[in-house]
Amino acid sequence: SLRAFRGFSGDQSSTSVAPPSQRPWENAFAQQTLPSWQFVLTWERVTLVSLSLAGILLFGGVVVNTLSQGVQRMSIQYDGEPSSSFFDETDAFIACPVAQGGQTRICELKVNITEDMQPPILLHYTLTHFFQNYDTYMQSVLYEELNGHVAPEWYRRDKCPGPTRRTSEGKAIVPCGLQTMSLFNDTFEFVDSDIEVSSSGIAQRSDFEFLHNPADFPDRVNTTWLHEVFPSVLTPDRGVRNERLASWLRPSALPIVTKAYGRINTALRKGVLNVRIKASFPTSSLGVRKHFVLSTTTFLGGRNRGLIRSLVVASLLC
């Protein structure tokens, strides 16, 4: 029958199901009765916050300035046009540009140490108006080759412009790229003294540990290795396992490139030091200024006038 087909027995009240309740749960979240707090900006609160931030920034500037006063620093410009900037901290200038044809020029200069410098003393170089942060330069590096792997030729062509990929004789340059082939290769040494410059610990550990030579180094045929291009910086026994290379391969975000060259772990006494510079890094066509810098350090690093000015200006703006 129709009733049987519908599955009803006649009395529907005994089998009906009550509809679900639409009432929310009895808790503060469901009932929207949680306590709330509304922050109201008043001139008193804004003034208090601004003055507090200004005080913190100014205090930071005073601390950095106090630490910087204790840093002994000697900066000598040896290439490029002398700077006329008010903020320039150059102590002396000599002309030691790369010789014609890209040949190495050897210069000797006398560095006058006005007071004793206690170790550790950082020796670094500075390149002003040198840009490592543009995209072409940043992309032109083969991390696979720097890590000791073999990269396919199509990938090398994609990453490395011709002169940074192969020599004029057709040999493959390994590792290739603008970053590796622009390695800073000026050298500094102290003459007539027993002062040793150590490159140990000047690069970030992770950067240095990433660098490895391939399994067939240095026996691969038809290959020019990086130490053959930069023999003054890299050695055949170490290859790319070099902290100066690791430091250079971390591009600078600003147009003032400052890289550590080494550390001096003995005191420098007051007097005159003879320094020999072998200039091989050509920059005359770029308008770059090169500096040789000796500096003591604090736990915040060396002297940083830019940070001091930034903190003071930011506190005034608050």
C-alpha positions as CSV (number, residue, x, y, z in Angstrom):
1,S,0.0,0.0,0.0
2,L,1.0,3.7,-0.2
3,R,1.4,3.9,3.5
4,A,3.6,0.8,3.6
5,F,5.6,2.1,0.7
6,R,6.3,5.3,2.5
7,G,7.4,3.3,5.6
8,F,5.0,4.9,8.1
9,S,2.9,2.9,10.5
10,G,0.4,5.6,11.1
11,D,1.5,7.2,14.3
12,Q,4.4,9.5,13.3
13,S,4.7,11.2,16.7
14,S,6.6,8.2,18.2
15,T,9.3,8.1,15.5
16,S,9.9,11.9,14.8
17,V,13.3,13.4,15.7
18,A,13.5,16.8,17.4
19,P,15.3,19.4,15.3
20,P,18.8,20.4,16.6
21,S,18.9,23.4,18.9
22,Q,20.1,26.6,17.4
23,R,21.1,28.0,20.8
24,P,24.9,28.7,21.1
25,W,27.0,27.0,23.8
26,E,26.9,28.5,27.2
27,N,30.4,29.9,27.3
28,A,31.9,33.4,27.2
29,F,33.3,32.9,23.7
30,A,30.1,31.6,22.1
31,Q,28.0,34.2,23.9
32,Q,30.5,36.9,22.9
33,T,31.0,38.1,26.4
34,L,34.8,37.9,26.6
35,P,36.5,40.8,28.3
36,S,37.9,43.3,25.9
37,W,40.3,46.3,25.9
38,Q,40.3,49.1,23.5
39,F,43.6,51.1,23.1
40,V,42.7,54.8,22.9
41,L,45.4,57.1,21.5
42,T,45.7,60.1,23.7
43,W,48.4,62.8,23.5
44,E,49.8,61.8,26.8
45,R,50.3,58.2,25.7
46,V,51.7,59.2,22.3
47,T,54.1,61.6,23.9
48,L,55.2,59.1,26.5
49,V,55.9,56.4,23.9
50,S,57.8,58.8,21.6
51,L,60.0,60.1,24.4
52,S,60.7,56.6,25.6
53,L,61.8,55.5,22.1
54,A,63.8,58.6,21.6
55,G,65.6,58.0,25.0
56,I,66.3,54.4,24.1
57,L,67.8,55.3,20.7
58,L,69.8,58.2,22.1
59,F,71.1,55.9,24.9
60,G,72.1,53.4,22.2
61,G,73.9,56.1,20.3
62,V,75.8,57.2,23.4
63,V,76.9,53.6,24.1
64,V,78.1,53.0,20.6
65,N,79.9,56.4,20.5
66,T,81.6,55.6,23.9
67,L,82.8,52.2,22.6
68,S,83.9,53.8,19.3
69,Q,86.1,56.3,21.2
70,G,88.1,53.4,22.5
71,V,88.7,52.0,19.0
72,Q,92.1,52.8,17.4
73,R,91.8,53.0,13.6
74,M,94.2,53.9,10.8
75,S,92.8,54.2,7.3
76,I,95.0,54.8,4.2
77,Q,93.6,55.4,0.7
78,Y,95.9,54.0,-1.9
79,D,93.8,54.2,-5.1
80,G,91.1,56.4,-6.6
81,E,90.5,60.1,-6.3
82,P,90.8,61.6,-2.8
83,S,87.5,62.1,-1.1
84,S,86.3,65.6,-0.1
85,S,83.4,64.3,2.0
86,F,82.9,65.7,5.5
87,F,82.4,62.2,6.8
88,D,85.5,60.7,5.3
89,E,87.8,59.1,7.9
90,T,90.9,58.7,5.7
91,D,94.1,59.4,7.6
92,A,96.6,59.4,4.7
93,F,96.7,59.1,0.9
94,I,99.1,57.6,-1.5
95,A,98.7,56.8,-5.2
96,C,99.2,53.1,-5.9
97,P,96.9,52.2,-8.9
98,V,97.2,49.1,-10.9
99,A,99.8,49.5,-13.6
100,Q,99.0,49.8,-17.3
101,G,97.7,46.6,-18.9
102,G,96.5,45.3,-15.6
103,Q,100.0,44.5,-14.3
104,T,100.6,44.4,-10.6
105,R,102.1,47.5,-9.1
106,I,104.2,47.2,-5.9
107,C,104.1,50.2,-3.5
108,E,105.6,50.7,-0.1
109,L,104.1,53.0,2.5
110,K,104.9,54.1,6.0
111,V,102.1,53.8,8.5
112,N,102.6,56.0,11.5
113,I,101.1,54.3,14.6
114,T,100.5,57.1,17.1
115,E,99.9,54.9,20.1
116,D,100.2,51.2,20.9
117,M,97.4,49.0,19.4
118,Q,96.5,45.9,21.4
119,P,95.3,42.7,19.8
120,P,93.2,41.4,18.2
121,I,93.8,43.9,15.4
122,L,91.7,43.6,12.3
123,L,93.2,44.3,8.9
124,H,90.6,45.0,6.3
125,Y,90.1,46.7,3.0
126,T,87.4,49.0,1.8
127,L,86.1,49.6,-1.7
128,T,84.0,52.8,-2.0
129,H,81.4,53.0,-4.8
130,F,81.8,49.3,-5.6
131,F,78.5,47.6,-6.2
132,Q,78.0,43.9,-5.4
133,N,74.2,44.1,-5.0
134,Y,73.0,44.3,-8.6
135,D,71.1,41.4,-10.0
136,T,73.4,40.3,-12.8
137,Y,76.3,40.1,-10.3
138,M,74.3,38.3,-7.6
139,Q,73.0,35.6,-10.1
140,S,76.4,35.0,-11.8
141,V,77.8,32.3,-9.5
142,L,77.7,28.5,-9.6
143,Y,77.2,27.3,-6.0
144,E,77.3,23.7,-7.3
145,E,81.0,24.1,-8.4
146,L,81.9,26.0,-5.3
147,N,80.5,23.1,-3.3
148,G,82.6,20.6,-5.3
149,H,80.1,19.3,-7.8
150,V,80.3,19.2,-11.6
151,A,77.8,21.5,-13.3
152,P,76.5,20.7,-16.9
153,E,77.7,23.0,-19.6
154,W,74.2,24.4,-20.4
155,Y,73.9,25.6,-16.8
156,R,77.4,27.1,-16.9
157,R,76.4,29.1,-20.0
158,D,73.3,30.3,-18.3
159,K,75.1,31.5,-15.2
160,C,78.5,32.6,-16.4
161,P,79.3,35.2,-19.1
162,G,81.8,34.0,-21.6
163,P,85.0,35.6,-20.2
164,T,84.2,34.3,-16.7
165,R,83.5,30.8,-18.1
166,R,86.4,30.0,-20.4
167,T,89.9,31.3,-20.9
168,S,91.1,32.7,-24.2
169,E,92.7,29.3,-24.9
170,G,89.2,27.6,-24.5
171,K,89.8,26.0,-21.1
172,A,86.9,25.8,-18.7
173,I,87.3,28.1,-15.6
174,V,86.1,26.3,-12.5
175,P,84.3,27.7,-10.5
176,C,83.0,30.2,-13.0
177,G,80.9,33.4,-12.6
178,L,81.3,37.1,-12.0
179,Q,81.5,36.7,-8.2
180,T,84.4,34.4,-8.3
181,M,86.2,36.0,-11.2
182,S,86.1,39.4,-9.6
183,L,87.9,38.3,-6.5
184,F,89.8,41.0,-4.7
185,N,93.5,40.2,-5.2
186,D,95.5,43.1,-3.8
187,T,97.8,41.9,-1.1
188,F,99.3,43.5,2.0
189,E,102.4,42.6,4.0
190,F,104.6,44.1,6.7
191,V,108.2,44.7,5.7
192,D,111.2,44.3,8.1
193,S,109.1,43.0,10.9
194,D,107.8,39.7,12.4
195,I,104.2,40.8,12.2
196,E,102.0,37.9,10.9
197,V,98.6,38.4,9.4
198,S,96.3,35.4,9.9
199,S,93.3,34.8,7.7
200,S,91.8,32.2,10.1
201,G,88.4,33.1,11.4
202,I,87.8,36.1,9.2
203,A,84.8,34.5,7.3
204,Q,81.6,33.2,8.6
205,R,82.0,29.5,9.4
206,S,79.0,28.4,7.4
207,D,80.3,30.3,4.3
208,F,83.7,28.6,4.6
209,E,82.4,25.1,5.3
210,F,80.3,25.3,2.1
211,L,83.4,25.6,-0.1
212,H,84.8,22.3,-1.4
213,N,87.1,21.2,-4.3
214,P,85.8,18.5,-6.7
215,A,87.0,15.0,-6.4
216,D,89.2,15.3,-9.5
217,F,90.9,18.6,-8.3
218,P,93.4,19.6,-9.6
219,D,93.8,16.8,-12.3
220,R,90.8,17.6,-14.6
221,V,92.0,18.1,-18.2
222,N,91.2,21.3,-20.2
223,T,90.5,23.1,-17.0
224,T,91.8,26.3,-15.4
225,W,91.2,26.4,-11.6
226,L,90.6,29.5,-9.7
227,H,94.0,29.4,-7.9
228,E,95.6,29.6,-11.3
229,V,93.7,32.9,-12.0
230,F,94.4,34.4,-8.6
231,P,97.7,32.9,-7.4
232,S,98.3,35.8,-4.9
233,V,95.2,34.8,-2.9
234,L,94.5,31.1,-3.5
235,T,97.0,28.2,-3.3
236,P,97.1,24.9,-5.2
237,D,97.0,22.8,-2.1
238,R,93.8,24.5,-0.7
239,G,91.9,25.5,-3.9
240,V,88.7,27.2,-3.0
241,R,89.1,26.3,0.7
242,N,90.1,29.9,1.5
243,E,88.5,32.3,4.0
244,R,89.3,35.4,2.0
245,L,87.4,33.9,-0.9
246,A,84.5,32.9,1.4
247,S,84.4,36.5,2.8
248,W,84.4,38.0,-0.8
249,L,81.5,35.7,-1.9
250,R,79.1,37.2,0.6
251,P,77.9,40.3,-1.4
252,S,77.7,43.6,0.3
253,A,74.3,45.3,0.4
254,L,75.8,48.8,0.3
255,P,78.1,50.5,-2.2
256,I,80.9,50.5,0.4
257,V,82.4,47.1,0.5
258,T,84.3,46.3,3.6
259,K,86.0,42.9,3.9
260,A,88.3,41.4,6.4
261,Y,91.8,40.6,5.1
262,G,93.2,39.1,8.2
263,R,93.9,39.4,11.9
264,I,97.0,40.5,13.8
265,N,97.4,38.7,17.1
266,T,100.4,40.6,18.4
267,A,100.5,44.2,19.7
268,L,101.6,47.0,17.3
269,R,103.9,49.4,19.1
270,K,103.9,53.1,18.6
271,G,106.1,54.0,15.7
272,V,106.4,53.6,11.9
273,L,105.4,50.4,10.1
274,N,106.5,49.7,6.6
275,V,103.7,48.1,4.5
276,R,104.1,46.7,1.0
277,I,101.0,46.7,-1.2
278,K,100.8,44.7,-4.3
279,A,97.9,46.3,-6.3
280,S,96.4,43.9,-8.8
281,F,92.7,44.7,-8.5
282,P,91.8,47.2,-11.3
283,T,89.3,49.9,-10.4
284,S,90.4,53.0,-12.4
285,S,87.5,52.7,-14.9
286,L,85.0,52.3,-12.1
287,G,85.8,55.4,-10.0
288,V,86.4,53.2,-7.0
289,R,88.5,54.2,-4.0
290,K,90.5,51.6,-2.2
291,H,91.5,51.8,1.5
292,F,93.9,49.8,3.7
293,V,92.6,49.8,7.3
294,L,94.0,48.8,10.6
295,S,91.6,48.7,13.5
296,T,91.2,47.4,17.0
297,T,87.7,46.0,17.9
298,T,85.1,45.9,20.6
299,F,82.3,43.4,21.1
300,L,80.3,45.6,18.6
301,G,83.1,45.5,16.1
302,G,85.2,48.4,14.9
303,R,84.4,52.1,14.8
304,N,81.0,52.8,13.2
305,R,80.2,56.5,12.8
306,G,77.3,55.7,10.5
307,L,75.5,53.7,13.2
308,I,76.0,56.5,15.7
309,R,74.6,59.2,13.3
310,S,71.6,56.9,12.5
311,L,70.7,56.4,16.1
312,V,71.0,60.1,17.0
313,V,69.0,61.2,14.0
314,A,66.3,58.6,14.7
315,S,66.0,59.7,18.3
316,L,65.6,63.3,17.2
317,L,62.8,62.3,14.8
318,C,60.9,60.6,17.6
